[in-house]
Amino acid sequence: MTEWRPVVAAVAGTLLLAGCTSGADGGSATDGKKSSARSTSGSDSGGSSASADGTEPSAPADGADPSAAAVAEDEPYTMVEELAPQTRSEAVAFVRGLTPRADNFGSGFRKAQPYESDPGEWAVLDEDCVWQRQPLPDTALASLTRRFELPGSKGRGPVQVSMTVTVHKDTTAARRDMAVSLEEALRCPNQRLNATERVRGLYSRADPFSEARNGVTDDDLIESGELLVDGIKGALPFDWFKYRLGPVTVAATDRIGAGHTDEEASRIASQVAQGVAYTAAEIDSIGGNTARDDAEGKDSSDDAEARDE
């Protein structure tokens, strides 16, 4: 087991604060209620409610329901199971309908080629610790990988990011997928990614919502290791982030090229984690708790109108 790299430890703050930052379009990554939830989810076990910057939160406005704030604090980005895609065709349309921007991962990123994978396949770590593309199992409906890159410049190698959104058959299947991912780093701390790249010394850590670092999603998983590339001397940073939102998982890897300082690598890893959080926010806006509340309110309104007719 390798030492926990500071670059990934620094992502802790990103997981707690990502929901409070503005989105790539300059607007809030989510609505005010959920921004409040993520800004307060880092409270200590003694019940302190100080904000992430160390200041005391303002008192509720007159007439505000304090119980509403308490409920908001318990809501991560999620996908309510009954609002999630139910068939393969719905799931494929869902993952393709998501619109991650290259600059979500930092200034200068662009789409890589090839950009998208086959949504009917996903990557599987085999018994020899080699990653293989295989058809989806019955427990998954669609899995789409999109690739982004930051071109190399001024003696710094390129940065490659791959982000995968997978729609599982149900929340139980998604939980099992998270558990398998956590176990894989223990089973295979050294992994072959492809013909020219391998990772060694993977270290894995997982946290459910409201515990430790996670202030964003139902569950999160972070892995860190060293990337070895044929033809490149020395080891390079490698990070993997995986979030679960109900029956949907969002995962991303970064491969940071040679020539970047530790500070630059830490900043890149933090930006990649935040970019994944932007996609989590988009998924939540489609099928999260607020989406369910809005749908229920609309249905109730429609029912009332039908009764009046």
Steps between C-alpha positions, in 0.01 A plus 500: 500500500643839405496817700187713464609776264441864610356575157203274569471595864454856380192393307321462835416868499375477144248230593371715785487824305423397142128546547557856623703617202352659191448282193694520178242735353556747781182404682451289808572133452170427669216674679539691826363224719760248391783752509412549865507125553852466364641801681393362838567130446853537633380561859698318765365218713444739787226673307692814401333679210785731401529551125791375289683832530481489880233767541176448685192458279242776504180447694189392307286781369193592699224254431734240350439141597817369671390143431516570126870586531556179694338298222708681238821406682410131459459513121799413280502512124307188407278330243168383640453143383147546369618793285800312358498339154328161507599351163820480297371745240401749771837459668693555176297814429565618856880463496527652153276787608739611772711797393837510677717789383871455447578808710314345794835331567703819474602768256651373175336156496339384174326191367737217417475259208340255508254689718228247588493127568236241414226536767438125481843418643700575811847436641555187712808413705571135427662235721844598370447864604466615138219735393284368216200642313203263531125508430289633783361246747128472571547722807598805289292682238752737338856622556649789303860619524601843374864610468658841548857627483716793601771529233860504618697826493822655631657173605182365661343185361131475408229419752240240400162467669247223439155535657249213504130521591333164562129441554449185705181297513430619855667657801602160639696426182669840520596438865651166404696665220646747749593213732667309215697811404624540856600134515688516168770728638559247778497205260708672234716786631689467172283517187557495125290776335592428139790386285726791604373613842482344844430621852680387812444546872131591486356626826122515536264680737119518505257716698121509515321835502535704822811312614861618476559684172183439303266796481380438144347161417353184654844331501844589372817308425849639439804305384856620459803333350796536266463483123779335299504563126721323250765740367465749789754491780369499855153475652218747436198591719179302453167567672157341476176647634167320514168636631168321542166676458228245569527246213742718300879509538734767365870413482803685366873436471775752447838422347732792572793524261865551588634842595220612733597602853331342801303823548381492139405133529301575815317784327421283197367216715280745691365645175424153363311410819303822469427425134348167602295683762359725225371192320362371831315830537356463148380148579347624826314777317340234278408238759599616848287573802403843373399353164281248682343773713429707189347198325283416799385860525407505132313172530312626802409818315384303198289274721339799665417653161349170386279487807380856440394421145 
